Amino acid sequence: MLCPVPKNLLREAEKFHGHLGAFLVLGLKAGLYSNEILGKDLFVTHARVETESTPPRSCFVDGIQLTTGCTMGKRNIELMEGDSLSVTFTKNNRQLTLRIKPALLKELTGIASMGEGERAALRLVDKPVEDLFDTSSSL
């Protein structure tokens, strides 16, 4: 499934987050995919994110917040410290897990500058979800 990131959402995300980066775009794509599969509900959907708690990986969380409406204030997003990068969305006993493909995570971990991060982000915007994440669900 493609789940392209609309240009206006990309601009909004960049403004909210402070810059455009690959992990932000991955969060946007994960959230958009969840909305498509589970349906968007600002209050019923819950997201559990496993990642390192420092940038750039933690930037993934901002993309999820913007697309799904899961926020720290509503307590429907939970952060778990971990070495991988994954998110599990739950809505009405339905669950969807997306785990970044290990080769992509390794590639993105090697990014050394903001300029490189922005170029990587723009390459990810139109990639199909299947190229970025391993997915599992109980729908």
QUIZI-V130120 format. One record per residue. N is the residue number from 1. RES is the residue in one small letter. SS is DSSP state (@ for helix, = for strand, . for the rest). OMEGA is omega in whole degrees, -180 to 180 (* if undefined). NEAR is the number of other ideal C-beta (glycine too) atoms within 10 Angstrom. Layout:
[[N	RES	SS	OMEGA	NEAR] [N	RES	SS	OMEGA	NEAR]]
This chain:
[[1	m	.	-173	11] [2	l	.	-176	13] [3	c	.	179	21] [4	p	.	178	13] [5	v	.	179	22] [6	p	.	-177	11] [7	k	@	180	9] [8	n	@	177	8] [9	l	@	178	17] [10	l	@	178	18] [11	r	@	179	11] [12	e	@	-180	13] [13	a	@	179	25] [14	e	@	180	16] [15	k	@	-180	10] [16	f	@	-173	12] [17	h	@	179	19] [18	g	.	176	11] [19	h	.	179	13] [20	l	.	180	21] [21	g	.	-176	27] [22	a	@	-177	25] [23	f	@	174	28] [24	l	@	-180	30] [25	v	@	177	27] [26	l	@	177	28] [27	g	@	177	29] [28	l	@	-177	29] [29	k	@	179	27] [30	a	@	-180	31] [31	g	@	178	28] [32	l	@	179	24] [33	y	@	178	24] [34	s	@	179	26] [35	n	@	-179	18] [36	e	@	-176	14] [37	i	@	-175	18] [38	l	@	-173	20] [39	g	.	-177	12] [40	k	.	174	16] [41	d	.	-173	15] [42	l	.	-174	11] [43	f	.	-177	9] [44	v	.	-179	12] [45	t	.	176	23] [46	h	=	178	18] [47	a	=	174	26] [48	r	=	-175	17] [49	v	=	173	24] [50	e	=	-179	19] [51	t	=	169	24] [52	e	.	-174	15] [53	s	.	179	12] [54	t	.	177	9] [55	p	.	9	12] [56	p	.	-176	17] [57	r	@	-178	23] [58	s	@	177	16] [59	c	@	177	24] [60	f	@	-176	28] [61	v	@	-179	23] [62	d	@	177	18] [63	g	@	179	26] [64	i	@	180	26] [65	q	@	-177	24] [66	l	@	-174	20] [67	t	@	-174	23] [68	t	@	-174	27] [69	g	.	173	18] [70	c	.	-176	27] [71	t	.	176	15] [72	m	.	-179	11] [73	g	.	179	7] [74	k	.	179	12] [75	r	.	176	9] [76	n	.	168	20] [77	i	=	-176	21] [78	e	=	179	14] [79	l	=	178	14] [80	m	=	178	12] [81	e	=	179	9] [82	g	.	-179	13] [83	d	.	-179	9] [84	s	.	174	13] [85	l	.	-178	26] [86	s	=	175	19] [87	v	=	173	29] [88	t	=	177	19] [89	f	=	178	26] [90	t	=	177	18] [91	k	=	177	20] [92	n	.	178	10] [93	n	.	174	7] [94	r	=	-175	14] [95	q	=	179	16] [96	l	=	179	22] [97	t	=	175	19] [98	l	=	179	24] [99	r	=	-179	18] [100	i	=	180	22] [101	k	.	-175	14] [102	p	@	-180	11] [103	a	@	179	8] [104	l	@	179	18] [105	l	@	179	18] [106	k	@	179	10] [107	e	@	-177	12] [108	l	@	179	21] [109	t	@	-180	13] [110	g	.	-179	8] [111	i	.	-172	18] [112	a	.	-176	7] [113	s	.	177	8] [114	m	@	179	12] [115	g	@	177	9] [116	e	@	-180	14] [117	g	@	178	22] [118	e	@	178	18] [119	r	@	178	13] [120	a	@	179	20] [121	a	@	-178	25] [122	l	@	176	14] [123	r	@	-177	11] [124	l	@	-172	20] [125	v	.	-175	17] [126	d	.	179	11] [127	k	.	176	17] [128	p	.	180	13] [129	v	@	-178	17] [130	e	@	178	12] [131	d	@	-174	10] [132	l	@	-172	21] [133	f	=	163	21] [134	d	=	-175	12] [135	t	=	171	15] [136	s	=	-178	12] [137	s	=	167	13] [138	s	=	-173	9] [139	l	.	*	9]]
